[in-house]
Amino acid sequence: MTNTIPITTPPPVALEATVPWLHGPRQPKPWPCLPSRPSLPVCSSHIPALALEAEHGVDMILMGSNEHLHPPARRQGRELMAYEVTVHRRDIEAVCLCCGSLQVHTQHPLFEGGMCAPCKDKFLEALFLYDEDGYQSCCSICASGDVLLICELSECTRCYCFECLDVLVGPGTSDKVHSMDSWVCFLCLPCPGSGLLRRRRKWRGQLKAFHDLEAESPLEIYKTVPVWKREPLRVLSLFGDIKQELTNLGFLEAGSQAGRLRHLEDVTDVVRRDVEGWGPFDLVYGSTPALGHACNHPPGWFLFQFHRLLQYARPPPSSPKPFFWMFVDNLLLTREDQAIAARFLETEPATLQEVRGQVLHRAVRVWSNIPAVRSSRHSALAPEEEASLLAHVTQNTELSTRASASLVKNCFLPLREYFSYFSQNSLPLYK
């Protein structure tokens, strides 16, 4: 028996194949923070959760375990997983939550269940990837999915695919969620589980430990920050001005106080006392000049000055406060300068490209500790591609004068997991 508790349920609407995101109103009322009770068998018996749901007008899907009593026609993969766990009492931690494989390599960081090695790699790749609409690119459970359902809390950016909902919560769940006026996801609900899908306790710490152990990166990530603890982003911008990009993303409010962002072009006389007096900062951004811009310094000077001020702005090593940085090279640094940058910044660069049709128009190299800057989406240019691009951009006045900040704008989206932002500015995201 399925226990569905809708508050406002409009008639189902047709799924449009051309629209990859399904969503309702953008301003649902937030849930208050309540302690979860792992001892409860299912959320449908949790009376306080029902009262909250009625009070705040947000639809919930709460499934009982008897949804999975009938064996699937095809006994393989995820179709068999729910039957095995429910009827044969197989430990869900011994099954890959993403694909149903029994070759478990590690545990899923967000929900109770295992994860095989291939799914672990795919999950790490998609962990902090975002699309232009400001939501994560892939399902928060399996890291795939062509059509995704989004959480309607304005502070949440997570998405879930139809298959995960139907397999783990109960058959037909995706259709029920699709027909709802407003839906809150499984990481935001006050109750810990729905059907077979149960949120891990202290999942933010689990996510950090999972990434730091499994990711092939010398840089650790910071533990994501709960919504009620997030503060506005404070930025030190060197040489390149990113105010417009951060405003479009919602991190800066139009007409906000000057103290939220300090932009400097000439840093020759800036000393540690100045930076500490202006700070503290959460993000330090710097770049070489755009191609075609006249400057009084060689490209390597901008790298060294960025690194110098970055040391002044860093919090103490013992501080748990999230601190991010990014340096962007407009393809001006020599190979020797690039090697120095990798040594000083302790990471290799990623190459971000702007492609229109099948023509490469712009590219930049980026060193950063922001999650997901390094991914398969950002592949390095071959030497002949870089030479051709430099010649093309140098001859094109419009391209050579455009700032690199617009190209790296979406790399700032993972910061929504750490800092507050103004939701009214988050959609749409303008280029």
Buried (B, 14 or more C-beta within 10 A) or exposed (E): EBBBBBBEEEEEEEEEEEEBEBBBEEEBEBBEEEEBEEEBEBBBEBEEBBEBBEEBEBBBBBBBBEBBEEBBEEEEEBBBBBBBBBEEEBEBBEBBBBBBBEEBBBBBBBBBBBBBBBBBBBBBBBBBBBBBBBBBBBBBBBBBBEBBBBBBBBBBBBBBBBBBBBBBBBBBBBBBBBBBBBBBBBBBBBBBBBBBBBBBEEBBEBBBBBBEEBBEBEBEBBBBBEBEEBEBBBBBBBBBBBBBBBBBBBBBBEEBEEEBBBBBEEBEEBEEEBBEEBBBBBBBBBBBBBBBEEEEEBBBBBBBBBBBBBEBBBBEEEEEEBBBBBBBBBBBBEEEBBEBBEEBBEBBBBBBBBEEEEEBBBBBBBBBBBBBBBBEEBEBBEEEBBEEBBEBBEEBEEBBEBBBBBBBBBBBBBBBBBBBBBBEBBBEBEE
